[in-house]
């Protein structure tokens, strides 16, 4: 059982269905579902860097069980490319944790690891731009 509180107008995706709260809303989820809050959902056009593309592919694998095999193939390709480009031990450790969770089909936790990769990537890109 999972209890979540949504702010007014906050989005929630449950098994691919997009819901929007009207007023402050409390929900109790009583079974296993693929659930993402609006701030965890990435639009296709936001997947514009290697780590963001990896996040998007993982998000799709989480939300689209029928297409999971194709999304998983994308994840493996994107992860291999990203691992080849990373040298920092902390970034590689995030990739390993991400791969572990994908291997267990725990896509929600893999998304958490990938958010760490996005933060790392953002820092590197900011440093290069300076």
DOBAGU-344485 format. One record per residue (C-alpha): residue number from 1; residue in three letters; x, y, z. Coordinates in Angstrom, 3 decimals. Example, Ala and Ser with C-alpha at 12.3 -4.5 7.8 and 13.67 -1.06 7.14 Angstrom:
BEGIN
<1 Ala <12.300 -4.500 7.800>> <2 Ser <13.670 -1.060 7.140>> 
//
This chain:
BEGIN
<1 Unk <0.000 0.000 0.000>> <2 Unk <1.294 3.440 -0.976>> <3 Unk <-0.270 6.700 0.160>> <4 Unk <0.549 9.810 -1.853>> <5 Unk <-0.644 13.387 -1.669>> <6 Unk <-0.923 15.464 -4.820>> <7 Unk <-0.954 19.239 -4.965>> <8 Unk <-3.641 21.021 -6.937>> <9 Unk <-3.149 20.458 -10.689>> <10 Unk <-0.294 17.951 -10.144>> <11 Unk <-0.032 15.146 -12.691>> <12 Unk <0.363 11.473 -11.944>> <13 Unk <0.914 8.630 -14.408>> <14 Unk <-0.448 5.229 -13.382>> <15 Unk <0.096 2.363 -15.816>> <16 Unk <0.306 4.863 -18.672>> <17 Unk <-2.853 6.791 -17.766>> <18 Unk <-2.243 10.479 -17.039>> <19 Unk <-4.257 11.797 -14.101>> <20 Unk <-4.413 15.399 -12.866>> <21 Unk <-5.507 16.336 -9.375>> <22 Unk <-8.241 18.880 -8.769>> <23 Unk <-7.456 20.439 -5.435>> <24 Unk <-5.238 18.763 -2.905>> <25 Unk <-5.785 15.040 -3.351>> <26 Unk <-4.798 12.014 -1.308>> <27 Unk <-4.612 8.621 -2.982>> <28 Unk <-3.992 5.188 -1.579>> <29 Unk <-2.580 2.728 -4.096>> <30 Unk <-3.413 -0.772 -2.906>> <31 Unk <-1.703 -2.912 -5.528>> <32 Unk <1.436 -2.891 -7.683>> <33 Unk <1.296 -0.337 -10.496>> <34 Unk <3.756 1.608 -12.612>> <35 Unk <3.445 5.052 -11.049>> <36 Unk <5.310 8.303 -11.751>> <37 Unk <4.583 11.763 -10.425>> <38 Unk <4.474 14.541 -13.011>> <39 Unk <7.945 15.828 -12.114>> <40 Unk <9.368 12.340 -12.788>> <41 Unk <7.902 12.175 -16.296>> <42 Unk <10.123 13.267 -19.184>> <43 Unk <8.705 14.406 -22.517>> <44 Unk <10.437 13.030 -25.636>> <45 Unk <11.823 16.460 -26.561>> <46 Unk <13.538 16.699 -23.165>> <47 Unk <15.609 13.582 -23.933>> <48 Unk <18.352 15.679 -25.533>> <49 Unk <21.530 14.408 -23.843>> <50 Unk <22.932 10.873 -23.395>> <51 Unk <21.804 10.551 -19.750>> <52 Unk <18.392 12.032 -20.538>> <53 Unk <17.913 9.613 -23.462>> <54 Unk <18.774 6.763 -21.080>> <55 Unk <16.220 8.063 -18.556>> <56 Unk <13.546 8.331 -21.244>> <57 Unk <14.160 4.761 -22.480>> <58 Unk <14.003 3.463 -18.897>> <59 Unk <10.833 5.452 -18.201>> <60 Unk <9.223 3.945 -21.289>> <61 Unk <10.249 0.420 -20.218>> <62 Unk <8.625 1.113 -16.844>> <63 Unk <5.386 2.539 -18.251>> <64 Unk <5.017 0.389 -21.403>> <65 Unk <5.171 -3.314 -20.491>> <66 Unk <4.124 -4.424 -23.987>> <67 Unk <7.095 -2.624 -25.562>> <68 Unk <9.488 -3.433 -22.740>> <69 Unk <11.783 -5.672 -24.819>> <70 Unk <12.395 -2.931 -27.394>> <71 Unk <12.901 -0.331 -24.664>> <72 Unk <15.310 -2.651 -22.865>> <73 Unk <17.353 -3.017 -26.073>> <74 Unk <17.521 0.786 -26.289>> <75 Unk <18.571 0.975 -22.643>> <76 Unk <21.436 -1.459 -23.206>> <77 Unk <22.695 0.425 -26.275>> <78 Unk <22.430 3.830 -24.589>> <79 Unk <24.065 2.563 -21.405>> <80 Unk <26.995 1.045 -23.317>> <81 Unk <27.534 4.345 -25.148>> <82 Unk <27.365 6.343 -21.923>> <83 Unk <29.710 3.997 -20.044>> <84 Unk <32.212 4.339 -22.889>> <85 Unk <32.186 8.115 -22.528>> <86 Unk <32.446 8.286 -18.720>> <87 Unk <35.683 8.153 -16.779>> <88 Unk <34.677 9.431 -13.339>> <89 Unk <34.299 6.617 -10.791>> <90 Unk <31.140 8.135 -9.263>> <91 Unk <29.439 8.278 -12.678>> <92 Unk <30.480 4.721 -13.496>> <93 Unk <29.130 3.590 -10.105>> <94 Unk <25.761 5.166 -10.941>> <95 Unk <25.792 3.300 -14.274>> <96 Unk <26.498 0.008 -12.501>> <97 Unk <23.672 0.608 -10.002>> <98 Unk <21.382 1.559 -12.885>> <99 Unk <22.299 -1.618 -14.820>> <100 Unk <21.730 -3.728 -11.700>> <101 Unk <18.220 -2.349 -11.236>> <102 Unk <17.380 -2.753 -14.937>> <103 Unk <18.640 -6.347 -14.734>> <104 Unk <16.193 -6.936 -11.885>> <105 Unk <13.413 -5.207 -13.871>> <106 Unk <13.238 -2.623 -11.081>> <107 Unk <12.788 0.293 -13.450>> <108 Unk <11.593 2.742 -10.807>> <109 Unk <14.850 2.432 -8.853>> <110 Unk <16.809 2.548 -12.130>> <111 Unk <15.140 5.890 -12.845>> <112 Unk <16.399 7.175 -9.502>> <113 Unk <19.955 6.139 -10.436>> <114 Unk <19.542 7.782 -13.819>> <115 Unk <18.495 11.074 -12.216>> <116 Unk <21.908 10.991 -10.515>> <117 Unk <23.520 10.517 -13.932>> <118 Unk <21.546 13.468 -15.295>> <119 Unk <22.766 15.613 -12.380>> <120 Unk <26.359 14.514 -13.032>> <121 Unk <26.005 15.190 -16.766>> <122 Unk <24.507 18.633 -16.085>> <123 Unk <27.465 19.501 -13.874>> <124 Unk <29.985 18.384 -16.493>> <125 Unk <28.225 20.256 -19.293>> <126 Unk <28.020 23.394 -17.135>> <127 Unk <31.740 23.191 -16.369>> <128 Unk <32.552 22.813 -20.067>> <129 Unk <30.405 25.815 -20.969>> <130 Unk <32.161 28.032 -18.400>> 
//
